[in-house]
Amino acid sequence: MEFVNHDLTPEREFNEILYEERPVFDAAGESVDGLHAVWITLDNPRQLNSYTTESVKEVILAFRRASVDRAAVAVVFTGSGDRAFCTGGNTEEYSEYYAGRPGEYRQYMRLFNDMVSAILMCDKPVINRVNGMRIGGGQEIGMACDFSVASDLARFGQAGPKHGSAPDGGSTDFLHLYVGWGDAMASCVLCDPWSAHEALRLGLVNDIFPVLKVDGEFIPNPLVVTDRYLDQWGKIIHGRPKEGDELAAGKELLKSGTIDFSMLDAGIDTMITKILYTMPDCTIKTVESVRKKKLEHWDRNKESNRAWLSLNMMTEAKAGFQAFHRGSREVGREVDYVELRRRLAAGETWGDELIEAISPQYTTDA
């Protein structure tokens, strides 16, 4: 039978991302003829798979293509390399082009919103393969997915209020649905990252797998204490960061090993096999019904958030993104928060003079 092609851009080749069809496996572990999984990969490992304007466009089109692929059982959304799934928007673009141009950023945010919506409305179950950091906008597009399976070296969190933005690209809509109100508020405002073990305990991810091999054997993340413990308030914590000599020893162990994603990818394949053995229409209806909770918040807020985020490019976002991009490890990448609050409290208005006064690349030189 000759089908109608519903792909928006059937002849398009992707340059900023990778689009692949990979085998799916039956219960006996055999590759299934005529079916596959679609892998969509952010391919900017040098910049921790941050998404540029062009890659956002490609992600939208990639999810539309996967959505109408009759042979696709599921979509896997991941990043290249072993350091990050995604750390959000490309700070070079933000700093050098969008900062101070709210009209341009408003158009960019239209694309970003469409990317999140494309994930949320994909006609296939979407699995986020978290191969490293899932921070900022990376956390937001990850949470738009239906499942998350992660490396146990991965870290999760927000960065907006630290760098001049608000996590209004999805986290203020989705995060409380995963982890509850209190933890969502703390993450969005305070920006303290979670280990993969803590993310699993909180319900942010479905499963985690070791990826570090030392002397040919998989070992757990050596930078965290994986056993349960009680913190100073009596709260049960999993995966707390190690400290002092224990942390230093963990870093040395990490350096001595190699990264191997075979267990993580086997976990992805197992999940897809489980999806394979379900009724396709019943499955996507179930997925869509669960997604409605996200969409209820997302559709209500995305346009007003887009407008605010655009205007913010004239003030705190301009300062924060430029400080991060133009700063360095030596001088710092964060503004002087105390000096900013002091100047605003004294009645100073936003402008280049204020931004220079609080930015490390200027104040250090002075």
DASULMO-V676810 format. One record per residue. N is the residue number from 1. SS is DSSP state (A for helix, B for strand, O for the rest). D_LAST is the distance of its C-alpha to the last C-alpha in Angstrom with 1 decimal. Layout:
<<N,SS,D_LAST> <N,SS,D_LAST>>
This chain:
<<1,O,72.0> <2,O,69.5> <3,O,66.6> <4,O,64.5> <5,O,60.9> <6,O,58.6> <7,O,55.3> <8,O,53.1> <9,O,52.1> <10,O,54.7> <11,O,53.8> <12,O,50.1> <13,O,48.4> <14,O,45.3> <15,O,42.3> <16,O,39.4> <17,B,41.5> <18,B,44.6> <19,B,47.9> <20,B,50.7> <21,B,54.1> <22,B,54.9> <23,O,58.1> <24,O,59.2> <25,B,61.6> <26,O,64.7> <27,O,65.7> <28,O,67.2> <29,O,64.0> <30,O,65.3> <31,B,63.4> <32,O,64.8> <33,O,66.0> <34,O,65.0> <35,O,62.1> <36,B,58.5> <37,B,55.0> <38,B,52.2> <39,B,48.9> <40,B,45.8> <41,B,42.8> <42,B,39.1> <43,O,38.4> <44,O,34.7> <45,A,34.2> <46,A,31.2> <47,A,29.3> <48,O,31.3> <49,O,33.8> <50,O,31.6> <51,B,33.6> <52,O,32.8> <53,A,34.5> <54,A,37.2> <55,A,37.9> <56,A,38.3> <57,A,41.0> <58,A,42.7> <59,A,42.7> <60,A,44.5> <61,A,47.0> <62,A,47.5> <63,A,48.4> <64,A,50.7> <65,A,52.4> <66,A,52.8> <67,A,54.0> <68,O,57.0> <69,O,57.8> <70,O,61.2> <71,O,61.1> <72,B,57.8> <73,B,58.3> <74,B,54.6> <75,B,51.1> <76,B,48.5> <77,B,44.9> <78,B,42.5> <79,B,39.6> <80,O,39.5> <81,O,38.6> <82,O,38.4> <83,O,34.9> <84,B,35.0> <85,B,37.4> <86,B,34.6> <87,O,31.1> <88,O,31.4> <89,B,30.1> <90,O,28.2> <91,A,24.5> <92,A,24.0> <93,A,26.4> <94,A,25.0> <95,A,21.4> <96,A,22.3> <97,A,25.5> <98,A,26.4> <99,O,23.1> <100,O,23.7> <101,O,27.3> <102,A,29.4> <103,A,32.7> <104,A,32.1> <105,A,31.1> <106,A,34.3> <107,A,36.3> <108,A,34.6> <109,A,35.4> <110,A,39.0> <111,A,39.1> <112,A,37.5> <113,A,40.1> <114,A,42.9> <115,A,41.8> <116,A,42.1> <117,A,45.4> <118,A,46.7> <119,A,46.3> <120,A,47.9> <121,O,50.8> <122,O,51.6> <123,O,55.3> <124,O,54.9> <125,B,53.5> <126,B,49.9> <127,B,48.6> <128,B,45.0> <129,B,44.7> <130,B,41.5> <131,O,40.7> <132,O,37.2> <133,B,34.4> <134,B,35.4> <135,B,32.2> <136,O,31.2> <137,A,33.3> <138,A,35.0> <139,A,36.4> <140,A,37.5> <141,A,39.5> <142,A,40.8> <143,A,42.2> <144,O,43.8> <145,O,46.0> <146,O,49.3> <147,B,48.9> <148,B,46.1> <149,B,46.8> <150,B,44.0> <151,B,43.0> <152,O,42.6> <153,O,39.2> <154,O,38.0> <155,B,35.5> <156,B,35.6> <157,B,33.3> <158,O,31.1> <159,O,27.4> <160,A,27.2> <161,A,25.8> <162,A,23.1> <163,A,21.9> <164,O,22.8> <165,O,26.5> <166,O,29.9> <167,O,32.5> <168,O,34.8> <169,O,35.9> <170,O,38.7> <171,A,37.5> <172,A,38.0> <173,A,41.4> <174,A,42.5> <175,A,40.9> <176,A,43.0> <177,A,46.2> <178,A,45.4> <179,A,44.1> <180,O,44.9> <181,A,43.0> <182,A,41.2> <183,A,39.8> <184,A,38.9> <185,A,37.0> <186,A,35.1> <187,A,34.2> <188,A,33.1> <189,A,31.0> <190,A,29.7> <191,O,29.4> <192,O,30.8> <193,O,32.5> <194,B,36.2> <195,B,37.9> <196,A,40.8> <197,A,43.2> <198,A,41.8> <199,A,41.9> <200,A,45.5> <201,A,46.4> <202,A,44.9> <203,O,46.9> <204,O,44.0> <205,O,45.6> <206,O,49.2> <207,B,49.0> <208,B,46.8> <209,B,47.7> <210,O,46.5> <211,O,45.0> <212,B,44.0> <213,B,46.6> <214,B,46.7> <215,O,49.7> <216,O,51.2> <217,B,51.2> <218,B,49.3> <219,B,47.3> <220,O,45.5> <221,O,41.7> <222,O,40.8> <223,O,37.5> <224,B,39.3> <225,B,42.2> <226,O,44.8> <227,O,47.3> <228,O,47.4> <229,B,46.0> <230,B,45.5> <231,O,42.0> <232,O,41.4> <233,O,42.8> <234,O,45.8> <235,O,44.8> <236,B,46.1> <237,B,43.4> <238,O,43.9> <239,O,41.5> <240,B,38.8> <241,B,36.1> <242,O,36.8> <243,O,34.6> <244,A,34.0> <245,A,36.4> <246,A,38.3> <247,A,35.4> <248,A,34.6> <249,A,38.3> <250,A,38.3> <251,A,35.4> <252,A,37.3> <253,A,40.4> <254,A,38.7> <255,A,37.5> <256,A,41.1> <257,O,42.7> <258,B,43.1> <259,B,42.8> <260,O,46.2> <261,O,46.7> <262,A,50.5> <263,A,51.0> <264,A,48.6> <265,A,50.4> <266,A,53.8> <267,A,52.8> <268,A,51.9> <269,A,55.2> <270,A,57.1> <271,A,55.6> <272,A,56.6> <273,A,60.1> <274,A,60.5> <275,A,59.5> <276,A,62.0> <277,O,64.8> <278,O,64.4> <279,O,65.8> <280,A,63.3> <281,A,63.8> <282,A,64.0> <283,A,60.8> <284,A,58.7> <285,A,60.3> <286,A,59.2> <287,A,55.7> <288,A,55.5> <289,A,56.8> <290,A,54.2> <291,A,51.4> <292,A,52.5> <293,A,50.6> <294,A,47.3> <295,A,48.3> <296,A,49.2> <297,A,45.6> <298,A,44.1> <299,A,46.2> <300,A,45.8> <301,A,42.0> <302,A,40.7> <303,A,40.7> <304,A,39.1> <305,A,36.5> <306,A,35.9> <307,A,35.4> <308,A,32.9> <309,A,30.9> <310,A,30.8> <311,A,29.5> <312,A,26.9> <313,A,25.3> <314,A,24.0> <315,O,22.1> <316,A,21.5> <317,A,22.7> <318,A,20.4> <319,A,17.4> <320,A,18.9> <321,A,20.3> <322,A,17.3> <323,A,15.2> <324,A,18.1> <325,A,18.8> <326,A,15.5> <327,O,14.1> <328,B,15.7> <329,O,17.5> <330,O,14.8> <331,O,11.8> <332,B,14.3> <333,O,16.1> <334,O,16.4> <335,O,14.7> <336,O,14.1> <337,A,17.7> <338,A,17.9> <339,A,15.2> <340,A,16.9> <341,A,20.2> <342,A,19.2> <343,A,18.0> <344,A,21.1> <345,A,23.3> <346,O,22.2> <347,O,23.3> <348,O,20.2> <349,O,21.4> <350,O,20.2> <351,O,18.4> <352,A,15.5> <353,A,13.4> <354,A,14.2> <355,A,13.8> <356,A,10.2> <357,A,9.6> <358,A,11.5> <359,O,10.8> <360,A,9.6> <361,A,9.1> <362,A,6.4> <363,A,5.1> <364,O,5.4> <365,O,3.8> <366,O,0.0>>
